[in-house]
Amino acid sequence: MAVQAESIEMKVLKGAPRPPADDAVLQDDAHLERVAGLLEDARKPLILAGAGVIRAEASAELLLLAETFFCPVITTAQGKGAFPEDHPLSGGTLGRRARDGANTLLASADVVITIGCACDPDVMHGARQASLKKVIEATLVALDDAAVQPLPHAQPLIEVVILGGLKALLRAVAERFAPSGMGDLKRRRTRYRASVTALRERQQDIADADTGSDGAALPVQRPLIELRQLLERDAILVVGAGSVQAAVRQVFAVYTPRSHLCAGRFGDVGWAVPAAIGAKLAMPARQVVCVVGDGDFLQSMQEVAVCVMHTIPVVFVVLNNSGYGAVSELHQARGEHYLGGEFNLPDGKPYSPDFASIARSFGLQAWRVEFASQLSAVFAKALNCSGPSLVEIITARASHLAHGG
């Protein structure tokens, strides 16, 4: 107690300095010309944007580059929001299945420009180092700031690396393309751009078909689709650990930077609840929704008391599948029968606390949803609360959309 109550003076150690957002490009014109030439000459060019774009506040420059070369953009999970996902050139976010839209584009590209992305094989939709080149039979180009180097195992695969302030880098590459050639390039890219649109529409049709029933045990994607329709464009979604991350990448569109805050790793349970409270304190005028699985919520649910005591209007959405679904899915993918990720009673029936009742006991307004027809009305009530609220949604234990079923 004495230690916790004591005050001290402290110094924050400074990390390696990053270049200013508009730092000069560090490479000569030849490098920039080569990148511009690759983008212009490619049959199926693709931009893969990571968290570095958001960190550098270079989203406007990314949009300029994409529109200059009529080049589709996909993002990593941490880069989600770097490019508006309702833009015609958006290919979405990398997912967990090989046939997810962004993964399909990545696998078929002949030139991939990675921007603010370390080229980690895990980023490339789960491909291991040995198979990365087979997944991406493409010319790889890395653009990043001077403080971030491509990971060592990825360097042999990258043919061009340019380091510098990303805002300046992206503008410089775009400026290397003569406006007089834009009309011809647009015509050459017509079929490719149409295929991106068709792929995006096909993904939406699959999601709508697979989540359209009003039966019990909702697929985890259905509440996310309904929630996106009700939220404001710049609403902040804080995403917890586990399979909920994959569902968000698939069906929840993000339009602006720093509107998607995601646990850094698949197993970072307990992070999302306090992170959402911090996001609301930082951005009180914006809607903040925290989406977590039930196992994740159990790790830090006591923090909702802070919201009650200080009237912090965060909406907590608990997707309850009675267990750590991601653990079970991992073992199923390996062909193993493993029940350690499920919460069950001795007779095998699913077990779960009543999270809506727990939330009410803390002082939150709370609802429990079991059917899709309830979602829209309940979300509207939760979003209109003057204080914190919680929506518990009973979801299926396994989701065929998260894998290849």
C-alpha positions as CSV (number, residue, x, y, z in Angstrom):
1,M,0.0,0.0,0.0
2,A,2.8,2.4,0.8
3,V,4.5,1.7,-2.5
4,Q,1.2,2.2,-4.4
5,A,0.5,5.5,-2.6
6,E,4.0,6.9,-3.1
7,S,4.8,9.5,-5.7
8,I,8.1,9.6,-7.6
9,E,9.8,11.6,-10.3
10,M,10.4,9.7,-13.5
11,K,12.0,10.1,-16.9
12,V,10.5,8.5,-20.0
13,L,13.3,7.0,-22.1
14,K,13.1,8.1,-25.6
15,G,13.1,5.5,-28.4
16,A,14.7,5.7,-31.7
17,P,13.7,9.0,-33.4
18,R,11.2,8.6,-36.3
19,P,11.4,10.9,-39.3
20,P,9.0,13.7,-39.5
21,A,5.8,13.0,-41.4
22,D,7.0,15.0,-44.3
23,D,10.7,14.0,-44.2
24,A,12.5,14.1,-47.5
25,V,12.7,10.9,-49.5
26,L,15.9,9.1,-48.8
27,Q,16.4,7.4,-52.1
28,D,17.3,9.0,-55.5
29,D,14.9,9.4,-58.4
30,A,15.9,6.1,-60.0
31,H,14.3,4.1,-57.2
32,L,11.1,6.2,-57.4
33,E,10.9,5.9,-61.1
34,R,11.3,2.1,-60.9
35,V,8.4,1.8,-58.4
36,A,6.2,4.1,-60.6
37,G,7.2,2.0,-63.7
38,L,6.3,-1.2,-61.9
39,L,2.9,0.1,-60.9
40,E,2.2,1.4,-64.4
41,D,3.3,-1.7,-66.3
42,A,1.9,-4.4,-64.0
43,R,-1.1,-6.4,-65.1
44,K,-2.5,-6.8,-61.6
45,P,-0.8,-4.4,-59.2
46,L,-1.8,-4.4,-55.6
47,I,-1.0,-2.2,-52.6
48,L,-0.8,-3.8,-49.1
49,A,-1.1,-1.1,-46.4
50,G,-0.1,-1.7,-42.8
51,A,-0.3,0.1,-39.5
52,G,2.7,2.3,-40.6
53,V,0.4,4.3,-42.9
54,I,-1.9,5.2,-40.0
55,R,1.1,6.0,-37.7
56,A,2.5,8.3,-40.4
57,E,-0.9,9.9,-41.0
58,A,-0.4,9.1,-44.7
59,S,-3.9,7.9,-45.6
60,A,-4.5,10.9,-47.9
61,E,-1.2,10.1,-49.8
62,L,-2.1,6.4,-50.0
63,L,-5.4,7.4,-51.6
64,L,-3.6,9.7,-54.0
65,L,-1.2,6.9,-55.0
66,A,-4.0,4.3,-55.5
67,E,-6.1,6.7,-57.6
68,T,-3.2,7.8,-59.7
69,F,-2.4,4.2,-60.8
70,F,-5.9,2.8,-60.5
71,C,-4.4,0.3,-58.1
72,P,-6.5,-1.7,-55.6
73,V,-5.6,-1.5,-51.9
74,I,-5.9,-4.2,-49.2
75,T,-4.8,-3.8,-45.6
76,T,-3.4,-5.9,-42.8
77,A,-5.5,-6.2,-39.6
78,Q,-3.6,-3.4,-37.9
79,G,-3.8,-1.3,-41.1
80,K,-7.6,-1.5,-41.3
81,G,-8.8,2.0,-41.7
82,A,-5.8,3.3,-43.6
83,F,-7.9,3.2,-46.8
84,P,-11.7,3.7,-46.9
85,E,-13.3,0.4,-47.4
86,D,-16.2,1.8,-49.3
87,H,-13.9,3.2,-52.0
88,P,-14.1,1.4,-55.4
89,L,-10.4,0.5,-55.2
90,S,-10.7,-1.1,-51.8
91,G,-10.1,-4.9,-51.7
92,G,-10.8,-5.2,-47.9
93,T,-8.6,-6.7,-45.2
94,L,-6.5,-9.8,-45.2
95,G,-8.5,-12.7,-43.6
96,R,-7.9,-16.2,-42.3
97,R,-9.2,-18.1,-45.3
98,A,-7.3,-18.4,-48.6
99,R,-10.6,-17.5,-50.5
100,D,-11.3,-14.3,-48.5
101,G,-11.4,-11.4,-51.0
102,A,-8.2,-9.6,-50.0
103,N,-6.3,-12.9,-49.9
104,T,-7.5,-13.8,-53.4
105,L,-6.2,-10.4,-54.7
106,L,-2.9,-10.9,-53.0
107,A,-2.4,-14.4,-54.4
108,S,-3.1,-13.3,-58.0
109,A,-1.1,-10.0,-58.0
110,D,2.0,-9.6,-60.1
111,V,3.3,-6.6,-58.3
112,V,2.7,-6.0,-54.6
113,I,3.7,-2.7,-53.0
114,T,3.8,-3.0,-49.2
115,I,3.5,0.3,-47.4
116,G,4.1,0.6,-43.7
117,C,4.1,-3.2,-43.4
118,A,7.0,-5.4,-42.1
119,C,6.1,-8.2,-44.6
120,D,5.7,-10.7,-41.8
121,P,4.6,-14.1,-43.3
122,D,1.9,-14.2,-40.6
123,V,0.5,-11.0,-42.3
124,M,0.4,-12.7,-45.7
125,H,-2.8,-14.6,-44.6
126,G,-1.0,-17.1,-42.4
127,A,1.6,-18.2,-45.0
128,R,4.8,-19.6,-43.4
129,Q,8.2,-18.3,-44.4
130,A,8.9,-21.3,-46.7
131,S,5.7,-20.9,-48.6
132,L,5.4,-17.1,-48.8
133,K,6.9,-16.9,-52.3
134,K,4.5,-19.6,-53.5
135,V,1.6,-17.6,-52.2
136,I,2.8,-14.3,-53.7
137,E,4.3,-15.0,-57.1
138,A,4.9,-11.3,-57.5
139,T,7.5,-8.5,-57.5
140,L,7.6,-7.3,-54.0
141,V,8.3,-3.6,-53.2
142,A,8.5,-2.3,-49.6
143,L,7.9,1.4,-48.8
144,D,8.3,2.3,-45.1
145,D,9.7,4.9,-42.8
146,A,13.4,5.0,-41.9
147,A,12.8,3.6,-38.4
148,V,11.2,0.3,-39.7
149,Q,13.1,-2.3,-41.6
150,P,11.5,-5.3,-43.3
151,L,11.8,-8.5,-41.2
152,P,15.0,-10.4,-42.0
153,H,13.2,-13.5,-43.4
154,A,11.2,-11.3,-45.8
155,Q,14.2,-9.3,-47.2
156,P,15.3,-11.9,-49.8
157,L,11.8,-11.8,-51.3
158,I,11.7,-8.0,-51.6
159,E,13.2,-6.6,-54.8
160,V,13.0,-2.9,-54.0
161,V,13.1,-1.2,-50.6
162,I,12.7,2.5,-50.1
163,L,12.8,4.1,-46.7
164,G,11.7,7.6,-45.8
165,G,8.8,9.7,-44.5
166,L,5.8,7.9,-45.9
167,K,3.8,11.0,-46.7
168,A,6.6,12.3,-48.9
169,L,7.4,8.9,-50.4
170,L,3.9,8.2,-51.5
171,R,3.5,11.7,-53.0
172,A,6.9,11.3,-54.8
173,V,5.9,8.0,-56.4
174,A,2.6,9.4,-57.6
175,E,4.2,12.5,-59.1
176,R,6.5,10.2,-61.2
177,F,3.5,9.3,-63.3
178,A,2.7,11.6,-66.1
179,P,-1.0,12.8,-66.1
180,S,-1.1,12.5,-69.9
181,G,-0.9,8.7,-69.5
182,M,-3.8,8.5,-67.0
183,G,-6.5,7.9,-69.6
184,D,-4.7,5.0,-71.2
185,L,-3.9,3.4,-67.9
186,K,-7.5,3.8,-66.8
187,R,-8.7,1.9,-69.9
188,R,-6.1,-0.8,-69.4
189,R,-7.2,-1.3,-65.8
190,T,-10.9,-1.4,-66.5
191,R,-11.2,-5.2,-66.5
192,Y,-9.0,-5.5,-63.4
193,R,-11.0,-2.9,-61.5
194,A,-14.2,-4.5,-62.5
195,S,-12.9,-7.9,-61.1
196,V,-12.1,-6.2,-57.8
197,T,-15.7,-4.8,-57.6
198,A,-17.2,-8.2,-58.5
199,L,-15.0,-9.9,-55.9
200,R,-16.2,-7.5,-53.2
201,E,-19.8,-7.9,-54.2
202,R,-19.5,-11.7,-54.2
203,Q,-18.0,-11.6,-50.7
204,Q,-21.0,-9.5,-49.5
205,D,-23.5,-11.9,-51.2
206,I,-21.9,-14.9,-49.4
207,A,-21.9,-13.1,-46.1
208,D,-25.6,-12.0,-46.5
209,A,-26.7,-15.6,-47.5
210,D,-24.8,-17.2,-44.7
211,T,-26.0,-14.8,-42.0
212,G,-29.5,-14.2,-43.1
213,S,-31.5,-16.6,-40.9
214,D,-33.2,-15.6,-37.7
215,G,-32.5,-18.9,-35.9
216,A,-30.8,-19.2,-32.6
217,A,-27.0,-19.5,-32.3
218,L,-26.3,-16.6,-34.6
219,P,-23.1,-16.7,-36.7
220,V,-20.7,-14.1,-35.1
221,Q,-20.6,-12.1,-38.3
222,R,-24.4,-11.2,-38.2
223,P,-24.3,-8.8,-35.2
224,L,-21.3,-7.0,-36.8
225,I,-23.2,-6.5,-40.1
226,E,-26.1,-5.0,-38.2
227,L,-23.9,-2.9,-36.0
228,R,-22.0,-1.3,-38.9
229,Q,-25.3,-0.2,-40.4
230,L,-26.2,1.8,-37.3
231,L,-22.9,3.3,-36.4
232,E,-21.6,6.7,-37.5
233,R,-18.9,6.7,-40.2
234,D,-16.1,7.6,-37.8
235,A,-17.3,5.4,-34.9
236,I,-14.4,3.7,-33.1
237,L,-14.6,-0.1,-32.9
238,V,-12.3,-1.8,-30.3
239,V,-11.9,-5.4,-31.1
240,G,-10.9,-8.1,-28.7
241,A,-8.8,-11.2,-29.1
242,G,-9.7,-14.5,-30.8
243,S,-12.0,-15.4,-33.7
244,V,-13.9,-12.1,-33.4
245,Q,-10.9,-10.4,-35.1
246,A,-11.3,-12.6,-38.2
247,A,-15.1,-11.8,-38.3
248,V,-14.4,-8.1,-38.1
249,R,-11.9,-8.3,-40.9
250,Q,-14.4,-10.1,-43.1
251,V,-17.6,-8.1,-42.6
252,F,-17.1,-4.8,-40.7
253,A,-16.1,-2.0,-43.0
254,V,-13.8,0.8,-41.6
255,Y,-13.6,4.1,-43.4
256,T,-11.2,6.3,-41.4
257,P,-7.8,5.9,-39.7
258,R,-7.8,5.1,-36.0
259,S,-11.4,3.9,-36.1
260,H,-10.4,0.2,-35.7
261,L,-8.4,-0.6,-32.6
262,C,-7.4,-4.3,-32.5
263,A,-5.6,-6.5,-30.0
264,G,-2.1,-6.9,-31.4
265,R,-2.1,-10.7,-31.2
266,F,-4.7,-13.4,-31.5
267,G,-4.4,-14.3,-27.8
268,D,-4.3,-10.9,-26.1
269,V,-7.4,-11.5,-24.0
270,G,-8.4,-8.8,-21.5
271,W,-7.0,-5.9,-23.5
272,A,-10.1,-4.6,-25.3
273,V,-12.3,-3.5,-22.4
274,P,-9.9,-1.0,-20.8
275,A,-8.7,0.0,-24.3
276,A,-12.3,1.0,-25.2
277,I,-12.6,3.1,-22.1
278,G,-9.4,4.9,-23.0
279,A,-10.6,5.5,-26.5
280,K,-13.8,7.1,-25.3
281,L,-11.9,9.3,-22.9
282,A,-9.6,10.4,-25.7
283,M,-12.4,10.9,-28.2
284,P,-15.6,11.7,-26.2
285,A,-17.5,13.0,-29.2
286,R,-17.2,9.8,-31.2
287,Q,-19.2,6.6,-30.7
288,V,-17.0,3.8,-29.1
289,V,-18.1,0.2,-29.2
290,C,-16.1,-2.7,-27.7
291,V,-16.6,-6.1,-29.3
292,V,-15.3,-9.0,-27.4
293,G,-15.9,-12.7,-27.0
294,D,-17.2,-14.0,-23.6
295,G,-13.8,-15.6,-22.7
296,D,-12.1,-12.3,-23.4
297,F,-14.6,-10.3,-21.5
298,L,-14.2,-12.5,-18.4
299,Q,-10.6,-11.4,-18.1
300,S,-11.3,-7.7,-17.4
301,M,-15.0,-7.2,-17.2
302,Q,-14.7,-5.6,-13.7
303,E,-13.3,-2.5,-15.5
304,V,-16.9,-1.6,-16.6
305,A,-17.3,-0.2,-13.1
306,V,-15.0,2.7,-14.1
307,C,-17.6,3.5,-16.8
308,V,-20.4,3.6,-14.3
309,M,-18.5,5.7,-11.7
310,H,-17.5,8.3,-14.3
311,T,-20.5,8.0,-16.8
312,I,-18.4,6.9,-19.7
313,P,-20.8,5.8,-22.5
314,V,-19.0,2.9,-24.0
315,V,-21.1,0.2,-25.6
316,F,-19.8,-3.3,-24.8
317,V,-20.9,-6.1,-27.2
318,V,-20.2,-9.5,-25.7
319,L,-20.4,-12.3,-28.3
320,N,-21.2,-15.3,-26.1
321,N,-20.4,-18.8,-27.6
322,S,-19.7,-20.3,-24.2
323,G,-16.0,-20.6,-24.4
324,Y,-12.7,-19.7,-26.1
325,G,-13.9,-20.5,-29.6
326,A,-10.5,-19.6,-31.2
327,V,-8.8,-22.4,-29.2
328,S,-11.3,-25.0,-30.4
329,E,-11.1,-23.7,-34.0
330,L,-7.3,-24.0,-33.9
331,H,-7.4,-27.7,-32.9
332,Q,-10.2,-28.4,-35.4
333,A,-8.1,-26.9,-38.1
334,R,-5.4,-29.5,-37.1
335,G,-7.9,-32.3,-37.2
336,E,-7.9,-32.7,-33.4
337,H,-10.9,-33.1,-31.1
338,Y,-10.2,-30.7,-28.3
339,L,-12.8,-29.4,-25.8
340,G,-10.6,-27.3,-23.7
341,G,-11.8,-24.1,-25.4
342,E,-15.5,-24.9,-24.5
343,F,-17.3,-24.1,-21.2
344,N,-19.6,-27.0,-20.5
345,L,-21.5,-28.5,-17.6
346,P,-20.8,-32.2,-16.6
347,D,-23.7,-33.3,-18.9
348,G,-22.1,-31.6,-21.9
349,K,-24.5,-28.7,-22.1
350,P,-22.9,-25.3,-22.8
351,Y,-22.2,-23.2,-19.7
352,S,-22.1,-19.4,-19.5
353,P,-22.6,-16.7,-16.9
354,D,-25.5,-14.3,-17.6
355,F,-23.4,-11.3,-18.8
356,A,-26.5,-9.1,-19.2
357,S,-27.4,-9.7,-15.5
358,I,-23.8,-9.1,-14.4
359,A,-23.7,-5.8,-16.3
360,R,-26.9,-4.7,-14.7
361,S,-25.5,-5.5,-11.3
362,F,-22.6,-3.2,-12.1
363,G,-25.1,-0.4,-13.0
364,L,-25.0,-0.6,-16.8
365,Q,-28.1,-0.8,-19.0
366,A,-28.0,-4.3,-20.6
367,W,-29.8,-6.5,-23.0
368,R,-29.5,-10.2,-24.0
369,V,-30.1,-11.1,-27.6
370,E,-30.8,-14.6,-29.0
371,F,-32.4,-13.8,-32.4
372,A,-31.3,-11.7,-35.3
373,S,-34.6,-9.8,-35.4
374,Q,-33.7,-8.3,-32.0
375,L,-30.3,-6.9,-33.0
376,S,-31.2,-3.6,-34.7
377,A,-33.6,-2.3,-32.0
378,V,-31.3,-3.4,-29.1
379,F,-28.2,-1.8,-30.7
380,A,-30.1,1.4,-31.2
381,K,-31.1,1.5,-27.5
382,A,-27.5,0.8,-26.4
383,L,-26.1,3.5,-28.7
384,N,-28.6,6.1,-27.4
385,C,-27.7,5.5,-23.7
386,S,-26.2,8.4,-21.9
387,G,-24.0,6.1,-19.9
388,P,-22.3,2.7,-20.5
389,S,-24.3,-0.2,-21.8
390,L,-23.8,-3.9,-22.7
391,V,-25.4,-6.1,-25.3
392,E,-24.9,-9.9,-24.8
393,I,-25.4,-11.9,-28.0
394,I,-25.7,-15.7,-28.0
395,T,-23.6,-16.8,-31.0
396,A,-22.7,-20.2,-32.6
397,R,-19.6,-22.0,-31.3
398,A,-18.1,-22.4,-34.7
399,S,-18.4,-20.1,-37.7
400,H,-17.9,-21.5,-41.3
401,L,-17.2,-17.9,-42.4
402,A,-14.1,-17.8,-40.3
403,H,-12.6,-20.7,-42.2
404,G,-13.2,-22.4,-45.5
405,G,-16.5,-24.2,-45.0
